[in-house]
Amino acid sequence: MSEPVTALGGVSSDARIAAIAEAPLQGMITLRADLSDSAVKKAAKAAAGADVPGPGTVHLGDESGLCWMSPDELLLLCPYAEVTETLERLQKALVKTHALAVNVSDARASFTVTGPRAREVMGKLCPVDFAPDRFAPGMFRRTRMAQVPAAIWMSADETFRIVCFRSQAQYVFDLLTVAAQPGSEVFSDGKTPALA
């Protein structure tokens, strides 16, 4: 049996205005259900170790968490090695509930963009206001990154996490590396100004 690998083999690029790297393998489960249902909330919390987040937010622990994808959808994050067991526990807990839980780990790729100019890089590619007072750790967006859909959140003040379809991994990596090319700084002092 072959070993699981990331879409691009862990590619990275540091010689830029922000560091771009493919993230390690991540367990990801899509959960579609009535998010106000107490059984769904309980099962999701037990599986991820985090409360169900509200619209546009993410609740993360050390290795697991929940991302709000839509009014009836969550993205559950867990260690890659534990995704099958986590999915089985979730499905068992929801057996009497109208819900769908699917392992999408190998259908997705993820990247990190880090550094003081990470907001500039992301702002070139997405129709999202990434000013510090508008987008901060704990916030979550489903949006477009140039021509492809992406899910984005910040795991720290200068670190973005991006999830895209695995089939689009090379395109997203190329977009990020071009947006972060040396000499492409938007703000001379490296600090994105807060909007009035």
N, C-alpha and C positions, 0 to 999 in steps of 0.2 A: 504494500500500500504506500502511495506517495505521501510525502509530508505536505501539509498546507503551507502556502506561501502567499505573500502579499502580491498585489497586482503588478507592481513594478520592482519587486525585489528589494525594497527598502531604500530606494533612491533618495538622494538629498542634494541640496545645493546651498552652501554657506557663503560663497563669495558674492553676496548681493546685499541690497539695503535691508533685507530681512532674510532669515534662514527659512528655507523651505525643506520639508522632509515628509516622506511617506511614513505614516504612523504604523506601529506594529499591528498585527492581527487583533481584531476587536470582535467580541461576540455582540451581535445585534439581532434583536427580535422585534418585529413589527407586531404591535397589539392593536387590533381594531375592536372597539367595544363602546358601550355607553360609559364614559369616564365619570359620570356622576353616580354610577351604581356602586354601592358599598362593597359588594363582592369583588368587583373589578379593582377598586382602590386597594382593598386588602391584599388581593393576589399580586398586584403590581408591586406594592410596597414590600411584600415578603420576597418576591423574586429579585428586586433591585436594591433593596435596603434604603429606599428613598420614597418620600411622599409623591403622589401624583402632582406634577407641576401644573400651574395655570397657563393660560395662553401666552405664547412668546417667551416661555422660560424653560429652564433645565434644572433639575436637581441631581447633583452628582456626589458620589462618595469617592472612596479611594480607587476602586476598580469597577464600580457599577453605577448606574443611574438611570433616570428617566428623562426623556426629551418630549416636549409637547409638539406634536406634528400637525394636529388639526383637532376640531372639536370631538372627534371620535377615534383618534389615533395617537399612540405613544410609540416612541422608539426606546426600547429597553436595551441598555448597554450592560455587558457583563464580561468577565474574562473569557477569551476565546475558547479555552480548554473546558469551560463549564457551560457553554451555551446549550448543548444537548440536554444536560441534566436540568438546567434552569428552565428550558422550554417545556420539558416533561412535567416539572412541578407546577408551572404556570397553567398548562393545559388541564392538569388534574384538578387544580383549584377552581378552574372555570368551567368544569364539565357541565354544570347545570345553568350556565349563563350564556346568553347569546354573545359570542366573542370569537375572534379569529386571532391566533398567535402563530407566527411563522418565523423560522430562522432565516434571516437575510444576510448573515455574516459574509458569506462567500460571494454575494452579489453586490457588495459594496467595497469601496476603497476609501481610505481616509488619509488626510494630510494635516500637518501643522505648519503654521506661519508664525514665526516668533521674532521678537526684537522691537525696539522703540519705533520703528517705521512700519510695523505690521498693519496698522490701521490704514496707512496710505496705500499699501499693496492691495488690501481687500477693497478699499474704496474705489480703486480703478476698475474693479471687475464686477461689483454687485450694486444694484440699486437700493442700497441700505445706508442710512446715516450712521457711520462708525465713529462719530465724535465721542469722546469719553463720557460725556453726560447723556448720550443717547443710546449707547451700546456698551454694556459692561459685563463682567463675569456674572453668570446666572441668567443672562438673556439668550434667546434662541431665535433663529430665523430659518424658514424655508424660503429660498429665493432662487434667483438665477445667477450663475457665474458665467458671464458672457452668454454662450448659447446652450448651457446645460443646467439642469436643476441641481441644487446643492442645499445641504443643511449646514448651518454655521452656528458655533457658539464660542465663547472665550473660556478657557480653563484657568487663565490667569490674566493679569493686566496687560501683558504684552504677548499673549499666546492665543491664537485662533485655532480651532479645530474645524475641519471641513470634511463632510461625508458626501460622496458622489457615487454614481453607479460605477461598478468595476470596469465596465466596458469603456468608460470615459476617463479612466485614470490618467492615461498619458496626456490627453488633451488638457485636463485640469492641471497637471504638473507643469506642462508647457506654458499654460496661461499664467500660472503663479510665478514661474521663473522669469518670464518676460516682464511682468508687472513689477518684479523686484530687481530688475537689472540695474547695475551701478549707473549713476547719473540720472536716474528717473525720479529722484526725490521731488515731492510735491511741496513740502514745507521746508524751508532752509534750516530751521532749528530742530527739525525732527519731531515737533510737538503739534499735533492736530489741534487747531483752535476750537474752543467751544462755540457753538452757534448761539446767537442772541435769541 
